[in-house]
Every structure is written in structure tokens, then in C-alpha cells.
Amino acid sequence: MYLPRQLGPLHDLPDTPQAYDAVLADVTEQALARLTPEGNLEHPDSLDDIGDTSLGITSLLALDWQRGKDPRLPEAVNRSLAFHLRERVYTEDNPGYPNLKVRNSHLPYARYTLAAGAHPIGDWPSTVWALLQAVNVLDLADGLVEDKARAQLLDVARGYWRWLTEATFFNPQEAGNQAIGCVVGGLMLARHLPPEQGESVRSKAVELYADEIRAHRVRDRGALLPPEHGGAYDNNYGPISLSFLAQAHRISGEEIFAEDGDTLARYIDARLTNGGFDNGGPRYSEQHSAFESVLGLRYFGARIGSDLGRYRGDSRWARHAVQEDGRVDGHFAWMLVWQIQDTTRWHRTPSAEPVRHQLRAGTVSVAFDGHLTPAVVEAGGTYYLPAAVHRQHGFGPVVDGFLFCRPMGEVRVRDIRAEGLAAKLVTKPVVGRDHVLRHVRSLYVTDGTSLWTTVAVERLPGTPYLLAGMPYATDDGDRVRRTAGHQAVAAGELRLTHPDTEGPDHFDARSELTQEQAAFALAEDPRGYGNPDLGWRHLVSSTALEAGPVPGAPEDLHVFAVRYGPGGAFAPVIEHGPQGLTVRTEAFTAVIGDPAGDAHGEPELTIVA
């Protein structure tokens, strides 16, 4: 079974001018065949996300005409524009819309669904999208759009902006991507207005970004991020927000968009595995955008010097939104327009600088959460998620059902790269049910092919084991497929266990249920509105790798050692001496210093191949 949304890396999508010309040629042929006598370019099966889609295809036709001057296009552009202005601009309040600040404003807006009162909650983002389609048409109108229609479209675009910022509450769905998109629409609109009006709109857009988006950023893994549907980051919408920030910087030159885009880009780079797998979010756990992410990942990947294009997108949407039949839908046309206009090239090599929340080398990577507990481990082509035991999730020692991975104090990190090895030492103070303070020292070492993990903690009572992750998926070239298998060996006993209780809060990796489906089943609200991150936290137990202590370890410590990835027998030697804890494996010798660290409290680590 394959994960339906995590397909090929986005930097593998062709992005040459010739490739884009072919994309636009395909859109043009579909559009000309679809164009109704009324000028409608909507997909015939569309029921929602519809209020902006015909205008979106109009913008793609306008771009194609500007690039190739196809003589068939001027009539199609003007007919379809007239359709939108006549049939898809609403000025009467949508019955039941809950987010109005001004009743009966008669300002124009776009509807998520066309029937009055049918589903008004989506009208705010639909109007943002319609504004973006409109300003793209205005940008491309020279020599193509009739003067009267162009003036009418500009008036409607100005009305869309006012409806979004005056008649309604701003960003009512708490969706960062929608809010930043609105700001981009204002910045682009401002360029088409008389100077005084344009400066007013431009200033308002930057002010909204600063006061309504930037001021409400949420911290995760050390980064301040634009909030998305109540959470810090969503792996579908976060890269779309990055694309909006790229466009905002491209057209405005405002440094605030570059700074925040760099921050978001570095965050994405840290949480993304080497193979491009990612999961988690308050709206979707595994659904990935595709071309909507290309602009941001490409633009900011070049700025920060890292290969963000490894992000696995849903390449069924390779260039533009499509319906189930694969035929064009104009809903995200504005992103394709910007992507074609931007000439940034993909940066294809990883950043060489160590990152606090990531360890990466070769085909191995570990993405760490805010507590410096692994969020995803990738080795041997397999992706391991945190396992669950007794409603606790993570990687770490377990005794009597208690997982030692949540810190009680400052977490300290030391990164070393030497002799072809990359290593990270994480020192974490923890407290168990007995209220005794202990120090968990976790060493992660990779040669780019395998990952060695050594975890040491002061002696624990009972029969402890290391919760060493849940094998969940594997890299299968162009796709990611589910798995319950693994390439891992331990110095002590290694067990792969599965829940012995059935039910939605017990996740068996051998089942066909995906992590996202299980997370939504545990969420408090129905699919599409529930928070899968919160739902997943309700998980009681899961498939898990469990590793016993290393035989012959020092008597005052419990030490656990696991190697992920290819290799033969694994028999590390653990010794405690005056310099600290020595770990000898077939690939390296490491010395881990005292938990107290050096004179400045920094962790001490030496490693040689």
C-alpha cells in the first residue's frame, strides 16, 4: 500500500521554459474545448472551490498569449473574463456567512459554492483566490483585454480587497496560507491603482502582515512560524505559505517577507527527511501539495542554500489543480503563473551547516521535535515514527510503562562532523514517577548509510527497554509505501511488538490504515476540520521496536544501542572511565562526557572513525 500524497521530489518536475510552454499549451487546448457559449471555463464536475476557477484559467490563457501570441486566445480571454464579471461576482451577503463585520456592504466577493447559503464558510479564501486570479489577469492584460473590461476588473479587484479587509474579519479560519495570500493580493493590486490609492493599499497589506500574521506567529522547534489552522505548521499548507512569502518578497522587496521566509524555509529543511518524507499538521498529516509549493521551496531553497526541492509532493497535481479525471481546474492558477514568471533555479545540494533539530548525512536523517526527541528517523530507506506506549509518544527508555523523553530542564546539544561521520549528542534531564532526576544522554552517529543510536541513563529499577520507534514507511523510488518491516539490530534483545488491543487508539503498522486516517479518526472534529496532530496524541499504543539493555554495560548505568540500516552483527563495547562513557562500535569510537558538561555546561563529545 502506498501513501497517496507523498510521491516524487518536487525538484524532479521539469521547470524549463519549454516545459512550461507545454503545460500552457495543454491548458489552452483543454480550455478552448471546454469554453461554453457563456464564456465559462469551470470544470463541469466542480461543486466547491469554484468561485475563482474560471478566472484562474483565464489568467493562464492570458499568460500563454503573452508568451506565444496564439491568435485564438484574445476572444477566449475576453469572453471568459466577461463571464466571471457577469456571473461569478456576488454583492449580496451570502445567507449564513458568520464572519461579516459590515452587513449589506454590497462589496464584491467570490463564493466557495455557488448556491446561496449552501456552504458560506469558504467564501473568505475563495475571495482571496479570486483577488489573486484578478491581479494576475490585470498584470497580463496589456494588448489583450478590452479597456472597459479591464477597468471593470480593476474595480472588482479593489472591491474584493475591501470585502476581505473591511467587510469581514481578517483570516477567519486562522489559516496562515490564506492570510498571507490576501496580503499578496493587496500588494499586487496596489501596483494597478493611482499612486496615492496604491500606497494606501500597499501600506495596509504590510500592516496586516505585521499585525495580524507576524505578531501571532507560533514557536515550534525554535522557529517562529505563521500559524496554520490553529497549529504551528502543516506539511501541506506550510510550503504553500512559503510560496506566498516568496511572491510577497518578489513583488514588494520588503525585507520582512524575506526574513520570515528564510525562517520558515530553514524550519522545513530541518523537519524534512533526506528522502523528502514529512508528516504532521493541524489540517492534514500526510497530504502534500505539489506545484503550489514549488515557488517557495525553489525561491527560498536558493536563498538559504539547501535542497528544499527534495520535498515529496503530490505530483498528480504536477503543474495545476486537476479533478479526478485529470482535467484542468484553475483553482491554483495564480501559483502556476508566478512559478513560470520566476526564474530561480533549484538548489540541489544539502546545507553543510549542522542544525539543532536535524542530523543528516548521505541517505540517513533524523528530524527532532521541540524536545529534541526524534520526530522521524530515516535509515536504510525506512522511515520510523515515534512509537506510543501508555499514551506516551517518542523514542527513549521505558520502565514500568513510563517513557523517559520529556525534559525537565534545558536540553543541550553537541554536533560533530569528523572523518566521514556526523554525530549529535543530546543531553536531557528527565524525571520519572519516582521523582528522581536522571540524565538521558542520546548519541546519534551516521556514516551516511547507517545510523547508530546509543542511549545512556542512570540505573533504572525493574526491567527497562528502549522504545526505538515505529517502522512506518519505506522509500520506493518515486513513491512512499507503507511497511511494518525494518533494518535495525540492537546490542541487546530487539523485539518488534504490535498492539494486542484493537480499536482506533491502537495503531498496528501492519494494517492498511494510514497515520493520517488514524489521526483523523481520533480527532475531535470530522475530517477536514479536526486537528490530526491532536488526534494522533490520543493514540494509546502502537507497533514498536523495543531494545533491551546492552550486556556488560557499567553497573551504574543502563545503556541501549541500536543500529538502523544495513550491516552485519552489532556488538558495541561500553566502558565507563575518567574521560566519560566510551562507546566502541565497528565504525567508530565515541567518548561521551559527564552529563554536567564542560565548565560552561556544554555537552562533551569526541569521536574518531
C-alpha positions in Angstrom: 0.0 0.0 0.0 1.3 3.4 -1.0 0.8 6.7 0.8 -1.4 8.5 -1.8 0.1 12.0 -1.4 3.8 11.5 -0.9 5.2 10.9 -4.4 8.3 12.2 -6.2 10.6 15.1 -5.1 9.3 18.4 -6.5 12.7 19.4 -7.9 12.3 16.5 -10.4 9.4 18.2 -12.1 10.6 19.8 -15.3 10.7 23.6 -15.0 12.4 24.8 -18.2 10.7 27.4 -20.4 9.9 24.7 -22.9 8.3 22.5 -20.2 6.1 25.4 -19.1 5.2 26.2 -22.7 4.0 22.6 -23.0 1.9 22.9 -19.8 0.3 26.1 -21.0 -0.4 24.5 -24.5 -2.2 21.7 -22.8 -4.2 24.1 -20.6 -5.1 26.1 -23.7 -6.3 23.1 -25.7 -8.4 21.9 -22.8 -9.8 25.4 -22.2 -10.7 26.1 -25.8 -12.5 22.8 -26.0 -14.4 23.5 -22.7 -15.3 27.1 -23.2 -19.1 27.5 -23.2 -21.1 30.0 -25.2 -21.4 32.0 -22.0 -17.7 32.0 -21.5 -17.5 29.6 -18.6 -14.2 27.7 -18.2 -15.1 25.8 -15.0 -14.6 22.1 -14.8 -18.1 20.6 -15.4 -17.9 18.5 -12.2 -16.8 21.3 -9.9 -19.1 21.8 -6.9 -16.9 23.7 -4.4 -13.7 25.8 -4.6 -15.4 27.1 -7.7 -15.9 30.9 -7.5 -12.4 31.7 -8.8 -11.6 28.8 -11.1 -12.9 30.1 -14.5 -11.0 33.3 -13.9 -7.9 31.3 -13.0 -7.9 29.5 -16.3 -8.4 32.9 -18.0 -5.2 34.1 -16.4 -3.3 31.0 -17.8 -4.7 31.8 -21.2 -3.5 35.4 -20.9 -0.1 34.2 -19.9 0.0 31.8 -22.8 -0.9 34.6 -25.2 1.8 36.9 -23.8 4.4 34.2 -24.4 3.2 32.9 -27.8 0.5 35.2 -29.2 -1.8 32.4 -30.2 -4.5 34.2 -32.3 -7.3 32.1 -30.8 -6.8 33.4 -27.3 -7.9 37.1 -27.3 -11.5 36.1 -27.9 -11.4 33.3 -25.3 -9.8 35.6 -22.7 -12.3 38.4 -23.1 -15.3 36.0 -23.3 -14.3 34.2 -20.1 -13.4 37.4 -18.3 -16.9 38.7 -19.2 -18.4 35.5 -17.7 -16.6 36.0 -14.4 -17.6 39.6 -14.1 -21.2 38.8 -15.1 -21.8 35.5 -13.3 -19.3 35.0 -10.5 -19.1 38.3 -8.7 -21.5 38.4 -5.8 -22.5 41.6 -4.0 -25.4 40.4 -1.8 -24.5 38.9 1.5 -24.3 35.1 1.4 -27.0 33.8 3.9 -25.4 32.3 7.0 -22.0 33.7 6.4 -20.7 34.1 10.0 -17.7 36.4 9.6 -19.1 39.7 8.4 -18.3 42.9 10.2 -20.4 45.0 7.9 -23.8 43.8 6.7 -25.1 44.7 3.2 -21.9 46.3 2.2 -22.5 45.4 -1.4 -18.8 44.8 -1.9 -18.0 42.0 -4.3 -16.8 38.6 -3.1 -16.4 35.1 -4.5 -18.3 32.0 -3.3 -16.9 28.7 -2.3 -20.1 27.1 -3.6 -22.5 28.9 -5.8 -25.8 28.2 -4.1 -26.8 30.9 -1.6 -26.2 29.7 1.9 -25.0 26.2 0.9 -21.5 26.4 2.4 -20.6 30.0 3.0 -17.8 29.3 5.4 -15.3 29.0 2.5 -16.1 32.4 1.0 -13.1 34.2 2.5 -10.4 32.1 1.0 -12.3 31.9 -2.3 -12.3 35.6 -2.4 -8.6 35.7 -1.7 -8.1 33.3 -4.6 -10.4 35.4 -6.9 -8.4 38.5 -6.0 -5.1 36.7 -6.9 -6.6 35.5 -10.2 -7.8 39.0 -11.0 -4.5 40.8 -10.3 -2.7 38.2 -12.5 -5.1 39.0 -15.4 -4.5 42.7 -14.8 -0.8 42.1 -14.9 -1.2 40.3 -18.3 -3.9 42.4 -19.8 -1.7 44.7 -22.0 -2.8 44.4 -25.6 -5.2 41.6 -24.8 -8.1 42.7 -22.5 -10.5 45.4 -23.7 -10.2 48.7 -21.9 -13.8 48.6 -20.5 -13.4 45.1 -19.1 -10.0 45.9 -17.7 -11.4 48.9 -15.8 -14.3 46.8 -14.5 -11.9 44.0 -13.4 -9.8 46.5 -11.5 -12.9 47.9 -9.8 -13.9 44.3 -8.8 -10.4 43.5 -7.5 -10.4 46.6 -5.4 -13.8 45.6 -4.1 -12.5 42.1 -3.3 -9.7 43.7 -1.2 -12.1 45.9 0.7 -14.5 43.0 1.4 -11.6 40.9 2.7 -10.2 43.7 4.9 -13.2 45.8 5.8 -16.4 43.9 5.5 -15.2 40.7 7.1 -12.9 39.7 10.0 -9.4 39.1 8.7 -8.3 35.5 8.4 -11.4 34.0 10.0 -10.2 30.4 9.5 -6.8 31.1 11.3 -5.1 29.8 8.1 -1.7 31.4 7.6 -1.6 30.5 3.9 -4.9 32.2 3.2 -3.9 35.3 5.2 -0.5 35.7 3.5 -2.3 35.2 0.2 -4.6 38.1 1.0 -1.6 40.2 1.7 0.0 39.2 -1.6 -3.3 40.2 -3.4 -3.2 43.6 -1.8 0.5 44.1 -2.8 -0.2 43.2 -6.4 -3.4 45.2 -6.6 -1.6 48.3 -5.3 0.6 48.4 -8.5 -2.5 48.9 -10.6 -4.0 51.8 -8.6 -3.3 55.5 -8.8 -0.2 56.3 -6.7 -2.0 57.6 -3.6 -4.5 54.8 -3.6 -1.8 52.3 -4.4 0.4 53.4 -1.5 -2.6 53.2 0.9 -3.4 49.6 -0.2 0.3 48.6 -0.1 0.8 50.0 3.4 -2.4 48.3 4.6 -1.2 45.0 3.2 2.2 45.2 5.0 0.4 46.4 8.2 -1.9 43.4 8.1 1.0 41.1 7.7 2.9 42.6 10.6 -0.1 43.0 13.0 -2.4 40.0 12.1 0.1 37.4 10.9 3.6 38.1 12.1 2.5 39.2 15.6 0.7 35.9 16.1 3.4 33.5 15.0 3.7 30.2 16.8 7.0 28.8 18.0 8.0 25.2 17.1 11.5 23.7 17.1 13.0 27.1 17.9 11.3 28.8 14.9 8.5 31.4 14.8 6.0 30.3 12.2 2.8 31.7 10.7 0.0 29.8 12.4 -2.0 27.4 10.3 -5.5 26.3 11.3 -4.6 26.7 15.0 -1.2 25.0 14.8 2.4 25.9 14.1 2.9 24.1 10.8 1.0 21.9 8.4 3.0 19.9 5.9 0.5 20.6 3.1 -0.2 24.3 3.8 3.2 25.3 5.2 5.0 25.1 1.9 2.1 27.0 0.3 2.7 29.8 2.8 6.3 29.7 1.8 5.3 30.3 -1.8 3.2 33.2 -0.8 6.1 34.7 1.1 8.3 34.3 -2.0 5.8 36.1 -4.1 5.3 38.8 -1.5 9.1 39.4 -1.5 9.4 39.2 -5.3 6.8 42.0 -5.9 7.3 44.2 -2.8 11.0 43.9 -1.9 10.0 44.2 1.7 12.7 42.5 3.8 10.2 41.3 6.4 8.9 38.7 3.9 12.4 37.5 3.1 13.3 37.2 6.8 10.2 35.2 7.6 10.5 33.1 4.5 14.1 32.2 5.4 13.0 31.2 8.9 10.2 29.0 7.5 12.5 27.5 4.9 15.1 26.6 7.4 12.4 25.0 9.6 11.1 23.0 6.7 14.6 21.9 5.8 15.2 20.7 9.4 12.0 18.7 9.7 12.2 17.2 6.2 14.0 13.8 5.9 16.7 13.3 3.3 14.3 11.4 1.2 11.7 14.1 1.4 9.2 12.4 3.7 7.3 14.5 6.2 4.2 14.1 8.3 2.2 16.2 10.7 -0.1 19.2 10.8 -3.3 20.6 12.3 -5.2 20.2 9.0 -3.5 17.3 7.2 -0.9 14.8 8.4 0.3 13.3 5.1 -1.4 15.2 2.3 1.2 17.1 0.3 0.8 20.0 -2.1 2.6 19.9 -5.4 3.2 22.8 -7.8 1.7 25.2 -5.2 4.9 24.6 -3.2 7.4 24.8 -6.0 7.8 28.6 -6.0 8.5 28.9 -2.3 10.7 25.8 -2.0 12.8 26.8 -5.1 13.0 30.5 -4.2 13.9 30.1 -0.5 16.0 27.0 -1.1 18.3 29.1 -3.2 18.3 31.8 -0.5 19.3 29.5 2.4 21.5 27.2 0.3 19.7 23.9 0.8 17.9 21.3 -1.3 14.3 22.0 -0.3 13.1 20.5 -3.6 13.5 17.1 -2.1 10.1 17.7 -0.5 7.8 14.9 -1.8 4.8 16.5 -3.4 1.6 15.1 -4.9 2.9 15.1 -8.4 -0.5 14.1 -9.8 -1.0 17.8 -9.5 2.2 18.4 -11.3 1.5 21.8 -12.8 -2.0 22.9 -12.0 -5.0 21.7 -10.0 -6.9 18.9 -11.7 -10.1 17.0 -10.9 -10.4 13.2 -10.5 -10.4 12.8 -14.3 -7.1 14.7 -14.6 -8.6 17.6 -16.4 -7.5 21.2 -15.6 -9.0 23.1 -12.7 -8.0 26.8 -12.4 -8.2 27.0 -8.6 -4.4 27.4 -8.1 -3.7 29.0 -11.4 -2.1 32.1 -9.7 0.7 29.9 -8.4 1.5 28.4 -11.8 1.6 31.9 -13.2 4.1 33.1 -10.6 6.1 29.9 -10.9 6.6 30.4 -14.6 7.4 34.1 -14.2 10.1 33.4 -11.5 13.5 32.4 -12.9 15.1 31.0 -9.7 16.8 27.7 -10.2 16.7 24.7 -7.8 19.5 24.5 -5.3 20.2 20.7 -5.3 22.8 20.2 -2.6 22.2 20.0 1.2 23.4 22.7 3.5 26.6 21.7 5.2 25.9 23.5 8.4 24.8 21.5 11.5 21.2 22.2 12.5 20.0 21.8 16.1 16.8 20.0 15.2 18.3 17.7 12.5 21.1 15.2 11.8 21.6 14.5 8.1 24.3 12.8 6.0 24.1 10.7 2.9 20.8 8.7 2.9 20.4 9.0 6.7 18.5 11.7 8.6 16.9 12.3 11.9 14.4 15.2 12.4 14.0 16.2 16.0 10.9 17.7 17.7 11.0 20.7 20.1 12.1 18.4 22.9 15.0 17.0 20.8 13.3 13.7 20.6 13.3 12.1 17.1 10.2 13.0 15.1 11.2 10.9 12.1 14.2 8.6 11.7 15.3 7.7 8.2 17.8 4.9 7.5 18.1 2.1 5.1 15.2 3.6 3.1 12.8 3.2 6.0 11.0 6.0 7.9 10.5 5.4 11.6 7.9 7.5 13.6 7.8 7.9 17.4 6.1 4.8 18.9 3.4 5.0 21.5 3.2 3.3 24.9 0.6 4.0 27.5 -0.4 7.3 25.7 3.2 8.5 25.7 4.9 9.0 22.3 8.6 9.2 21.5 12.0 7.5 21.5 13.6 6.7 24.8 14.0 4.4 27.8 10.8 2.9 29.2 10.3 1.3 32.7 7.1 0.2 34.2 5.2 1.8 31.3 6.8 5.2 31.8 8.7 6.8 28.8 11.7 9.0 29.7 11.8 11.5 26.9 10.1 14.7 28.1 12.7 17.1 29.5 12.6 18.6 33.0 15.0 21.4 32.3 17.3 22.6 29.5 18.1 20.2 26.6 21.7 20.6 25.5 23.1 19.5 22.1 26.6 19.0 20.6 27.2 18.4 16.9 30.4 17.0 15.5 31.4 16.1 11.9 34.7 14.3 11.6 36.4 11.6 9.5 33.3 11.0 7.3 31.0 10.8 10.4 28.2 13.1 11.5 27.2 12.9 15.2 24.8 14.6 17.5 24.8 14.2 21.3 21.5 15.2 23.1 21.6 15.6 26.9 18.2 15.7 28.5 17.2 15.9 32.2 14.2 13.8 33.0 12.0 12.9 36.0 10.2 9.6 36.3 7.3 8.6 38.5 9.7 8.2 41.4 10.5 11.9 41.1 14.2 11.1 40.8 16.1 13.4 38.4 18.1 11.5 35.8 20.0 12.5 32.7 19.3 10.7 29.4 22.3 11.0 27.0 21.4 10.1 23.4 24.2 9.8 20.9 23.3 9.6 17.2 26.1 8.8 14.7 25.9 8.2 11.0 28.3 7.5 8.2 25.6 8.4 5.6 24.4 4.8 5.2 23.6 3.6 8.7 22.6 5.3 12.0 24.0 4.2 15.3 22.0 5.3 18.4 23.3 4.9 21.9 21.2 6.0 24.9 22.6 6.0 28.4 20.7 6.8 31.6 21.4 6.4 35.4 20.4 2.9 36.6 16.6 2.3 36.4 14.6 -0.1 38.5 12.8 -3.0 37.1 13.2 -4.2 33.5 13.8 -1.2 31.2 13.9 -1.2 27.5 14.4 1.4 24.8 11.4 2.5 22.7 13.2 2.7 19.4 10.5 3.8 17.0 7.7 2.6 14.8 8.7 1.4 11.3 6.0 3.1 9.2 7.0 3.6 5.5 9.8 3.0 3.1 11.2 4.9 0.1 10.2 3.1 -3.0 11.8 5.4 -5.6 9.0 7.7 -6.9 6.6 6.7 -4.2 6.4 6.1 -0.4 4.8 2.8 0.6 3.6 1.5 4.0 5.7 -1.0 5.8 6.0 -2.7 9.2 9.4 -4.1 8.4 12.8 -2.6 9.5 16.5 -2.8 9.1 17.6 -2.5 12.7 19.7 -4.5 15.1 20.4 -4.0 18.8 23.2 -4.8 21.1 20.6 -6.3 23.5 17.4 -8.1 22.7 15.3 -6.5 19.9 11.6 -7.0 19.7 9.0 -5.8 17.1 5.8 -5.6 19.0 2.2 -4.8 17.9 -0.8 -3.7 19.9 -2.7 -6.6 21.4 -5.9 -4.5 21.6 -8.0 -3.4 18.6 -9.5 0.0 18.2 -8.7 3.4 16.7 -6.4 4.4 19.5 -4.1 1.4 19.0 -2.2 1.7 15.8 -0.9 -1.5 14.1 1.6 -0.7 11.4 0.7 -3.9 9.6 -2.8 -2.6 8.9 -3.8 -0.7 5.7 -4.9 2.3 7.8 -2.5 5.3 7.3 -1.3 7.5 10.0 -3.4 10.4 8.7 -6.6 8.3 8.6 -5.9 7.1 12.2 -5.2 10.6 13.3 -8.5 11.9 11.9 -10.4 9.1 13.4 -9.1 10.2 16.8 -9.6 13.9 16.2 -12.4 15.8 17.9 -14.0 17.1 14.7 -14.8 15.5 11.4 -12.3 15.1 8.6 -11.2 18.4 7.1 -11.8 20.3 10.3 -10.3 18.2 13.0 -6.7 18.5 14.1 -4.9 15.3 13.2 -1.9 16.3 15.3 -4.1 16.4 18.4 -5.9 13.3 17.3 -2.7 11.3 17.0 -1.7 12.4 20.5 -4.8 10.4 21.7 -3.0 7.2 20.5 -2.6 4.7 23.4 -0.2 2.2 21.8 1.4 1.3 18.5 3.7 -1.0 16.7 7.1 -0.5 18.3 10.7 -1.6 18.2 11.8 -2.4 21.7 15.5 -2.9 22.5 16.9 -4.4 25.7 19.9 -3.0 27.6 23.4 -3.7 26.3 25.0 -6.6 28.1 28.1 -5.8 30.1 27.4 -2.1 30.4 28.7 -0.2 33.5 26.8 -1.1 36.7 25.6 2.4 37.4 24.0 2.9 34.0 21.5 1.4 31.7 22.8 1.7 28.1 20.8 0.8 25.0 22.3 0.6 21.5 20.5 0.2 18.1 21.8 0.4 14.6 19.4 1.4 11.9 20.2 0.5 8.3 22.4 -2.2 6.6 25.1 -4.1 8.2 26.0 -7.4 9.9 26.4 -8.2 13.6 26.3 -5.4 16.1 28.2 -5.8 19.3 29.3 -2.4 20.8 31.6 -2.3 23.8 30.5 0.2 26.5 33.0 1.3 29.2 32.9 4.0 31.9 36.2 5.7 32.7 37.7 9.0 33.9 37.1 10.7 30.5 33.5 9.6 30.4 31.4 6.9 28.7 33.2 5.2 25.8 31.2 3.6 23.0 33.2 1.3 20.6 31.4 0.0 17.5 32.6 -1.5 14.2 32.6 2.0 12.7 33.7 4.5 15.3 34.8 5.1 18.9 33.0 7.9 20.8 33.6 9.3 24.3 30.6 11.0 25.9 31.4 13.4 28.7 29.8 13.8 32.1 26.1 14.9 32.0 27.0 18.2 33.7 29.0 19.1 30.6 32.1 21.3 30.5 32.8 24.5 32.5 30.0 26.2 30.6 27.5 23.3 30.8 28.0 22.3 27.2 28.0 18.6 26.4 31.4 17.0 25.8 31.9 14.5 22.9 34.8 13.2 20.9 34.5 10.7 18.1 37.0 9.0 15.8 36.5 6.5 13.0 
